[in-house]
Amino acid sequence: SQDPLGSFDPRDHVEGLLTEALATVRVPRGERRDRAAHLLEQVGLGPAVLSRHPHELSGGQRQRVAISRALATEPDILVCDEPVSALDVSIQAQVLDLLGDMQRQLAVSLLFISHDLGVIRHVTDDVVVMRHGRIVERGRTEDVFCSPQHPYTRELIGAIPVL
């Protein structure tokens, strides 16, 4: 989520957000708190976060809670829609590194949806370029970035700021 705060019940503590997700995959009630704490540890947050409300957390912490909630269901694929767009650059890198670590450790596939081509180039193996809801180009990320075939892809890549 671009800003997970909007998807969290503001009255709930982080523990409630995570145990609710664990309940959907039938984790026994007596195991949910420990599993929630473990999920937070996986994303670099301590169990003390369980008692906090989402609005008490930083943007990066909220994004980590959202990731832990998504991982609670042990998915095969995790859809990341603009996962770092609302974060500052240093936190973006931390969250992207975390997602990469989760991908390797949990053998979960990541599907990134983003307008930030720098992020896409950094984190993907394959890329699909869409325009007006239609695929205009697809291929290995480096191939598409180094030798774009479609005019729209060339336009997008040409618009990337260069330092």
C-alpha positions as a Markdown table, in Angstrom:
| # | Residue | x | y | z |
|---|---|---|---|---|
| 1 | Ser | 0.0 | 0.0 | 0.0 |
| 2 | Gln | 1.2 | 3.5 | -0.7 |
| 3 | Asp | 0.3 | 4.6 | 2.8 |
| 4 | Pro | -0.7 | 1.6 | 5.0 |
| 5 | Leu | -2.2 | 3.9 | 7.6 |
| 6 | Gly | -5.4 | 4.2 | 5.6 |
| 7 | Ser | -5.8 | 0.4 | 5.6 |
| 8 | Phe | -5.4 | 0.0 | 9.4 |
| 9 | Asp | -8.2 | 0.4 | 11.9 |
| 10 | Pro | -7.0 | 3.4 | 13.9 |
| 11 | Arg | -8.6 | 2.0 | 17.1 |
| 12 | Asp | -6.6 | -1.2 | 16.8 |
| 13 | His | -3.2 | -1.9 | 18.2 |
| 14 | Val | -0.6 | -3.6 | 15.9 |
| 15 | Glu | -1.2 | -6.8 | 17.8 |
| 16 | Gly | -4.9 | -6.7 | 16.7 |
| 17 | Leu | -4.0 | -6.0 | 13.1 |
| 18 | Leu | -1.6 | -9.0 | 12.9 |
| 19 | Thr | -3.7 | -11.4 | 14.9 |
| 20 | Glu | -6.7 | -10.7 | 12.7 |
| 21 | Ala | -4.6 | -11.7 | 9.7 |
| 22 | Leu | -3.4 | -14.8 | 11.5 |
| 23 | Ala | -7.0 | -15.7 | 12.3 |
| 24 | Thr | -7.9 | -15.8 | 8.6 |
| 25 | Val | -5.4 | -18.6 | 8.1 |
| 26 | Arg | -6.7 | -20.4 | 11.2 |
| 27 | Val | -3.7 | -20.0 | 13.5 |
| 28 | Pro | -5.0 | -21.1 | 16.9 |
| 29 | Arg | -5.9 | -18.2 | 19.2 |
| 30 | Gly | -3.3 | -19.2 | 21.8 |
| 31 | Glu | -0.5 | -19.0 | 19.2 |
| 32 | Arg | -1.4 | -15.7 | 17.6 |
| 33 | Arg | 0.5 | -13.3 | 19.8 |
| 34 | Asp | 3.7 | -15.2 | 19.6 |
| 35 | Arg | 3.3 | -15.5 | 15.8 |
| 36 | Ala | 2.6 | -11.8 | 15.6 |
| 37 | Ala | 5.8 | -11.0 | 17.5 |
| 38 | His | 7.7 | -13.3 | 15.2 |
| 39 | Leu | 6.3 | -11.5 | 12.2 |
| 40 | Leu | 7.4 | -8.2 | 13.5 |
| 41 | Glu | 10.9 | -9.5 | 14.2 |
| 42 | Gln | 11.1 | -10.8 | 10.6 |
| 43 | Val | 10.6 | -7.2 | 9.4 |
| 44 | Gly | 13.0 | -5.6 | 11.9 |
| 45 | Leu | 10.6 | -4.5 | 14.5 |
| 46 | Gly | 10.5 | -5.6 | 18.1 |
| 47 | Pro | 7.6 | -7.1 | 20.0 |
| 48 | Ala | 7.1 | -3.7 | 21.8 |
| 49 | Val | 5.4 | -2.5 | 18.6 |
| 50 | Leu | 2.5 | -4.9 | 19.3 |
| 51 | Ser | 1.0 | -2.5 | 21.9 |
| 52 | Arg | 1.2 | 0.6 | 19.7 |
| 53 | His | -1.4 | 2.1 | 17.5 |
| 54 | Pro | -0.5 | 2.6 | 13.8 |
| 55 | His | -0.6 | 6.5 | 14.1 |
| 56 | Glu | 2.1 | 6.2 | 16.7 |
| 57 | Leu | 4.5 | 4.7 | 14.2 |
| 58 | Ser | 6.7 | 6.3 | 11.5 |
| 59 | Gly | 5.9 | 5.7 | 7.9 |
| 60 | Gly | 8.7 | 3.1 | 7.5 |
| 61 | Gln | 7.4 | 1.3 | 10.6 |
| 62 | Arg | 3.9 | 1.3 | 9.3 |
| 63 | Gln | 5.1 | -0.1 | 6.0 |
| 64 | Arg | 6.9 | -2.9 | 7.9 |
| 65 | Val | 3.8 | -3.7 | 9.8 |
| 66 | Ala | 1.9 | -3.9 | 6.5 |
| 67 | Ile | 4.5 | -6.2 | 5.1 |
| 68 | Ser | 4.3 | -8.4 | 8.2 |
| 69 | Arg | 0.5 | -8.5 | 8.0 |
| 70 | Ala | 0.7 | -9.6 | 4.3 |
| 71 | Leu | 3.3 | -12.3 | 5.2 |
| 72 | Ala | 1.0 | -13.6 | 8.0 |
| 73 | Thr | -0.9 | -15.5 | 5.4 |
| 74 | Glu | 2.3 | -17.2 | 4.0 |
| 75 | Pro | 1.5 | -16.1 | 0.4 |
| 76 | Asp | 3.3 | -17.5 | -2.6 |
| 77 | Ile | 3.2 | -14.0 | -4.2 |
| 78 | Leu | 3.1 | -10.6 | -2.6 |
| 79 | Val | 1.7 | -7.7 | -4.6 |
| 80 | Cys | 3.6 | -4.5 | -3.8 |
| 81 | Asp | 1.7 | -1.5 | -5.2 |
| 82 | Glu | 3.9 | 1.6 | -4.9 |
| 83 | Pro | 5.4 | 0.1 | -1.7 |
| 84 | Val | 7.8 | 3.0 | -1.1 |
| 85 | Ser | 6.3 | 6.0 | -2.8 |
| 86 | Ala | 5.2 | 7.7 | 0.5 |
| 87 | Leu | 8.6 | 7.2 | 2.2 |
| 88 | Asp | 11.8 | 9.3 | 2.1 |
| 89 | Val | 14.7 | 8.0 | 0.1 |
| 90 | Ser | 16.7 | 6.5 | 3.0 |
| 91 | Ile | 13.7 | 4.6 | 4.3 |
| 92 | Gln | 12.8 | 3.5 | 0.8 |
| 93 | Ala | 16.1 | 1.7 | 0.5 |
| 94 | Gln | 15.6 | 0.0 | 3.8 |
| 95 | Val | 12.1 | -1.2 | 2.9 |
| 96 | Leu | 13.3 | -2.4 | -0.6 |
| 97 | Asp | 16.2 | -4.3 | 1.1 |
| 98 | Leu | 13.7 | -5.8 | 3.5 |
| 99 | Leu | 11.4 | -7.0 | 0.7 |
| 100 | Gly | 14.4 | -8.5 | -1.1 |
| 101 | Asp | 15.4 | -10.3 | 2.1 |
| 102 | Met | 11.8 | -11.6 | 2.6 |
| 103 | Gln | 11.8 | -12.8 | -1.0 |
| 104 | Arg | 14.9 | -14.9 | -0.4 |
| 105 | Gln | 14.2 | -16.1 | 3.1 |
| 106 | Leu | 10.5 | -17.1 | 2.5 |
| 107 | Ala | 10.7 | -18.0 | -1.2 |
| 108 | Val | 7.9 | -15.5 | -1.9 |
| 109 | Ser | 7.5 | -13.9 | -5.4 |
| 110 | Leu | 7.2 | -10.2 | -5.5 |
| 111 | Leu | 5.1 | -8.3 | -8.0 |
| 112 | Phe | 6.0 | -4.6 | -8.0 |
| 113 | Ile | 3.6 | -2.0 | -9.4 |
| 114 | Ser | 5.3 | 1.3 | -9.6 |
| 115 | His | 5.8 | 4.5 | -11.6 |
| 116 | Asp | 9.3 | 4.8 | -10.1 |
| 117 | Leu | 11.5 | 3.2 | -12.8 |
| 118 | Gly | 14.6 | 3.5 | -10.5 |
| 119 | Val | 12.9 | 1.2 | -8.0 |
| 120 | Ile | 11.7 | -1.1 | -10.7 |
| 121 | Arg | 15.2 | -1.4 | -12.2 |
| 122 | His | 16.7 | -2.0 | -8.8 |
| 123 | Val | 14.4 | -4.7 | -7.5 |
| 124 | Thr | 13.1 | -6.7 | -10.5 |
| 125 | Asp | 14.4 | -9.4 | -12.8 |
| 126 | Asp | 11.6 | -9.0 | -15.4 |
| 127 | Val | 9.5 | -6.0 | -16.3 |
| 128 | Val | 6.3 | -5.3 | -18.0 |
| 129 | Val | 5.5 | -1.9 | -19.4 |
| 130 | Met | 1.9 | -0.9 | -19.7 |
| 131 | Arg | 0.2 | 2.0 | -21.3 |
| 132 | His | -3.5 | 2.7 | -21.1 |
| 133 | Gly | -4.0 | -0.8 | -19.5 |
| 134 | Arg | -2.2 | -2.7 | -22.3 |
| 135 | Ile | 1.2 | -4.3 | -22.3 |
| 136 | Val | 3.5 | -2.6 | -24.7 |
| 137 | Glu | 6.7 | -4.3 | -23.8 |
| 138 | Arg | 8.0 | -7.0 | -21.6 |
| 139 | Gly | 11.4 | -8.7 | -21.0 |
| 140 | Arg | 14.4 | -9.1 | -18.7 |
| 141 | Thr | 14.7 | -5.8 | -16.8 |
| 142 | Glu | 18.2 | -5.0 | -18.0 |
| 143 | Asp | 17.3 | -5.8 | -21.6 |
| 144 | Val | 14.3 | -3.5 | -21.5 |
| 145 | Phe | 16.2 | -0.7 | -19.8 |
| 146 | Cys | 19.3 | -1.0 | -22.0 |
| 147 | Ser | 17.5 | -1.6 | -25.3 |
| 148 | Pro | 13.8 | -0.5 | -25.1 |
| 149 | Gln | 11.8 | -1.6 | -28.2 |
| 150 | His | 8.6 | 0.3 | -27.8 |
| 151 | Pro | 8.4 | 4.1 | -28.3 |
| 152 | Tyr | 6.5 | 4.5 | -25.0 |
| 153 | Thr | 9.2 | 2.6 | -23.1 |
| 154 | Arg | 11.9 | 4.7 | -24.7 |
| 155 | Glu | 10.0 | 7.8 | -23.6 |
| 156 | Leu | 9.6 | 6.6 | -20.0 |
| 157 | Ile | 13.3 | 5.7 | -19.8 |
| 158 | Gly | 14.3 | 9.0 | -21.4 |
| 159 | Ala | 12.4 | 10.8 | -18.7 |
| 160 | Ile | 14.4 | 9.3 | -15.8 |
| 161 | Pro | 16.4 | 12.0 | -14.1 |
| 162 | Val | 20.1 | 11.7 | -14.4 |
| 163 | Leu | 22.4 | 13.0 | -11.6 |
